[in-house]
Amino acid sequence: MKKLKEKLLKATVKGFTLVEMLIVLLIISVLLLLFVPNLTKQKDSVTKTGNQAVVKVVESQKELYAVANPTAGEPSAETLANEGYITNEQLETYNKHVGQ
């Protein structure tokens, strides 16, 4: 009988209980609730910074155009896009954020 009991004890595999698994899931859920809102705020911040960079690029391209073509005066953003100084995506972003 002793050998059978020892054999059964060796054969059983210890695992996690249901309560332990629920505690782990609860901890993971709380961590997700803390980090997901921060990630969306960072995404908004990155988008805002990128848009500000596009505005600066367009303004510097306006200055370069004015230096290259002194008789033309200050160009519009559409002129820069037509001349190849900026891309159409930069033009759209610039128009959205400057309000033209």
Secondary structure, DSSP 8 states (H G I E B T S, - for coil): -HHHHHHHHHH------HHHHHHHHHHHHHHHHHHHHHHHHHHHHHHHHHHHHHHHHHHHHHHHHHHH-TTT-S--HHHHHHHTSS-HHHHHHHHHHHT-
